[in-house]
Amino acid sequence: MNDLEVSTFQKRPCYRYIRTADKLPALGSGARVARVKLFDPCSGWTWYLAEYDPETRQAYGVVVGKETEQGYFDMGELVSHRSNGFGLPIERDLHWTPCPLSEIAGAS
């Protein structure tokens, strides 16, 4: 994918993963509310973000994939990820309503 295609993706709302309006707390703040939901449209993997550090691009939240786990993940990896087969990027759920991480971790 060239720079023009990447910037085109970033201009679309579902590909702007983290916005200022999300007001994601800093890593280590103890926040336990998932404010952003990201998902791979070609698999069952979903990421729920509760905290974020823009300098290191590290996020904290819940990942639902083969298992459901709370932990840290690298946003750089998520941004560069492309689904096998179709090559689609991870998308943001534009209709997500924030909820406690405990509700997500307990749901699986």
C-alpha positions in Angstrom: 0.0 0.0 0.0 1.5 3.4 -0.9 1.3 6.6 1.1 -1.7 7.9 -0.8 -3.7 4.8 -0.1 -2.7 4.9 3.6 -3.8 8.6 4.0 -7.1 7.8 2.2 -7.8 5.1 4.7 -7.0 7.5 7.6 -9.5 10.0 6.3 -12.4 7.6 6.6 -14.0 7.6 10.1 -13.8 3.8 10.6 -10.0 3.9 10.1 -9.3 6.8 12.5 -8.7 4.5 15.5 -8.1 7.0 18.2 -9.5 10.6 18.3 -9.0 13.4 20.7 -12.7 13.3 21.5 -12.3 9.8 22.9 -10.4 11.3 25.8 -8.5 8.1 26.4 -6.8 8.2 29.8 -3.0 7.8 30.0 -1.5 4.3 30.6 -1.4 3.5 34.2 -4.3 5.7 35.2 -6.4 2.8 36.3 -9.2 3.6 33.9 -11.4 0.5 33.3 -13.9 1.8 30.8 -13.6 0.7 27.2 -14.0 3.9 25.2 -12.9 2.6 21.7 -13.8 -0.7 20.0 -11.7 -1.9 17.0 -12.3 -5.1 15.1 -10.9 -7.2 12.3 -13.7 -7.5 9.7 -12.4 -10.9 8.5 -12.0 -12.6 11.9 -13.4 -12.8 15.3 -10.7 -10.6 16.9 -11.8 -7.4 18.7 -9.9 -4.9 20.7 -11.4 -2.6 23.4 -9.3 0.4 24.4 -9.4 1.9 27.9 -6.0 3.7 28.1 -3.5 4.9 25.6 0.0 6.5 25.4 0.4 8.5 22.2 4.2 8.6 22.5 4.8 4.9 22.7 1.5 4.0 20.8 0.8 1.4 23.5 -2.8 0.8 24.6 -4.4 -1.1 27.5 -7.7 -2.9 27.3 -9.4 -6.2 26.5 -8.6 -8.3 23.4 -11.2 -10.9 22.4 -9.8 -13.5 20.0 -9.1 -17.1 20.7 -9.4 -16.1 24.3 -10.5 -13.0 26.2 -7.6 -11.2 27.9 -6.9 -7.9 29.5 -3.5 -6.4 28.7 -1.3 -4.1 26.6 -1.1 -4.0 22.9 0.8 -2.0 20.3 -1.3 0.3 18.1 1.4 0.4 15.5 0.8 -3.4 14.9 -2.9 -2.9 14.7 -2.7 0.0 12.2 -0.4 -2.0 9.9 -2.4 -5.3 10.2 -4.1 -6.5 7.1 -6.5 -9.5 7.1 -5.4 -12.7 5.4 -7.1 -13.2 2.1 -8.8 -9.9 1.7 -6.1 -7.5 2.9 -8.6 -5.3 4.8 -7.4 -3.2 7.7 -8.8 -3.2 11.2 -11.9 -1.0 11.6 -13.3 1.1 14.3 -16.9 0.5 15.5 -18.5 3.9 14.9 -21.6 3.0 16.9 -19.8 1.7 20.0 -21.0 2.8 23.4 -18.4 2.9 26.2 -18.8 0.3 28.9 -16.7 -1.2 31.8 -14.0 -3.6 30.8 -15.4 -6.1 33.3 -18.6 -6.4 31.2 -16.5 -7.3 28.1 -14.2 -9.7 29.9 -17.1 -11.4 31.7 -19.2 -11.8 28.5 -16.9 -14.4 26.9 
